[in-house]
Amino acid sequence: MARQAVLLIGSPRWLRSTSYSLGAYLIEKLEHFDCETIHIHKAISDPKMTQDMVRSVNAADLIILSSPLYVDALPAPVLRVFELIASGQREKPDRPQQFVAILNCGFPETKHNNTAMRICRLFAERAGFMWAGGLAMGMGPAIDGRPLAKAGRVGKNARDALSLAADALSKGQSVPEEAIKRMAEPPIPIRLYTMIGNRTWKKMASQYGMADKLKARPFATAE
């Protein structure tokens, strides 16, 4: 009998998000699981959809959160779902339920995900899930919402990491340390990523006539 897995997407970009690309690749690699994907921003907009989401989580053997980082924390809708699930009102099955987090941020360094990952682990413990590990990556925009299988060399580290994780989770094990390390490796050189990012910001600013305002500090106190 196939086990049940639920993939919770924390990005409002839905199918165009890096969060979806990463999460979708993981569930594609899982074996002996029936998988359901839920977009959190959509689910919490309707009471019935919210109830259905919690019901799916209650019934799942494996819960996967794939979410972006907003500054240094999880998006508010994700935190709201954590509150709903951990409120003590959910029906806890008589079997272990694994919880895994996949986080990506726009910063070059993976370490900016650390606080959000600790929040995920604390949530899992409080909600009665078995923490099965977390995968975090920087430079999420390098994937840019493309299907991970089509992301070329930029997506190789993530593909390798998620494949290792899927193999372990399919066996009821936690995410291996090797997968965590591979996911954290920069997909491109930091210097190149920073150069591309700066160029993109300047291009966007020019489109809105703000190219000369990029270094503005409107709330800075007068010196």
N, C-alpha and C positions, 0 to 999 in steps of 0.2 A: 504494500500500500504506500502510495506516494505521500511524502510529508508536505506540509503547507509552508510557503514562504511569502512574506509581504514586504514589498519594497516601497518605502515612504520617500517621496521626492520633496525636498525642502525648498526648491527653487521656484519662483513665480514664472520662470521662462518655460516651464513644462518640457516639451520634447526638444526644445532648442537649447537646453542647458547642459553644461558640463556635468552637473550632478546627475542628470538623467543618463548621459552617455556612460558614466562610470557605473552607475547602479544597474543599468540595462545589461552591460557587458557581464557583470558578476552573475546576474540571475540566468543569463544565457549559458553560462558555464556550469551552473549547479546541476547535479545529477540526482534523480529520484525526488524531485520537488515539483509541486504544482505552484506556480508563482502568480501573484497578483500585484499590480503596480497602482499606487494611490498617490495622487498629487495633493499635497497637504493644503496648499492655498485654495484649491477648489473644494476640497472635502469640508473644510471648516466654514465655508460660506453658506452651508445649508445644514440645518439640524439633523435631517434624516441621513444625509451623507456622512455627517460626523459620527452618528450612531453606527452606521455601517462600517466605517473605518475602525472604530474601537472594537466592534464585533470581529472584524477580520484579524485584528491584532490579537485579540483574546484566543482565537482559534489557531493561530500560527505556531509552528515549531521554530521558525526562524524569522526574526524581524530585522530588516536592513534599513537604516536611514542613510540617504545620500543627500548631502546638503552643502550649500556654499557657506562661506564665512562672511558675515557682515561686520566689518571693522575688526572686532576681536571676539565675536560671539555668534550664536546661532540666530537665524531670522526669528522675529517675534511669533509668527504662526507655528513654527516648529516648537518653540517653548510652550506655546499654548496647548499644543497636542500632548507634550510631555506632562503638563499639569492635568489634563483630562485623563490620561491613562494612569498616572500615578496617584490619582485622587483616592484610590482605595475602593472605587465603585466597580472596577472591572472584575470579571469572573476569571479566576486563575485556574488553569488546567492542572491536572494531577501529573504533569510531566514537565521536564525542564524546557524552557524556552530561551533560545539563544538570541542575543541582541548584538548587532554589528553596526558600526558607524563608518561612513566614508565621507570625509570632509575635503573640500578644496577651497583654496583662497587665491586671490589675485596677487598677493605678495610673492616675491621671488623665493622667500624662505618658508619652508614647511612649518617651522616652529610656531608661526603665528596661529596655527590651529590648536595649539596645546590646551589652552583654556577651554575652548569649545569641546574638545575631546574629553576633558575631565568632566565637563557637565554631562556629556552623554553617558559616561561610565557611572556617574553618581545617579543619574536617572534610572539606568538599568538596574542598579542595586536597589534603589528605593521602590521601583515598580515590581520587583520580584523576578526580573529576568536574569539569566546567566550572561554576564559580560563575556563575549567571545572575541573581543578585540576591535581595534579601530585602524583604518587606513587613512592617512592624510597626505595631501600633496599641495605644493605651492604651484604658482604659474598656471592656475586653472584656465585662464583665458587662452592659453596656448592650444588647448583642445577646442575651445570655442563652440561647444555644443555639437561637434561632428560625431557621427557614430565612431566609437573607439576603434573598431576594426578597420576603419578607413582613415585613421588619423596619422598613418605613416610612422616615421621614426619618433615624432613628438609623443605618440601614444604608447611607445614600446614598453617603457617602465611600468606604466599603469596596466597594460595588458598582462605583462608577466606577473605583476603583483596580484591582480584580481584572479588570474588563473590559479595561482598557488592558493589563494584564499578559498576559491570555490572548491578546489579539490579537498581541502581540509574540512570545510563546512559540510560538504556532502557526506563526509565520514563522521559527522557529529563532533568534530574537533574545533578548537579555536583557531583564529587567524595566526599563521606561523610568523615568527620574528623576521624571517627572510622576506616575506611578503610586505611587511611593514617597512623594512629598509628599502626595498625596491621602489615602493610607492613614493617614498620621501625623496628619492633622487631627482634632481632637476632634469626635466625633459629636454631643455636646451641650456646653453651657458647663460649664467645670470647676467653677464655683461650684455649679451645679445638681447635678452628679454627686456632689460631695462632700456636699451636703445630703442627697441621697437615700441615699448610702452610710451616713452617720451614723445616719439614721433606721432603716435596715435593721439595723445592728448593735445598736441599742438594742432594737428589736423582738425580735431573736433572743435577746439577753441576757435579756429579760423572760420569754421562754418557758421559760428554764432557771433562773429565779430568781437571775440574776446581774447585774441591771441596775445594782446599786451597786458592782460589781466591775470595771467596764470600764477604770478607770484604775489598777487594782491593779498593783503592781510586786513580785511575790513574791521575785524574785531580786536586788532592789536592795540594796546595802549600806546599813547604818544610817548616817544622817547625824549 
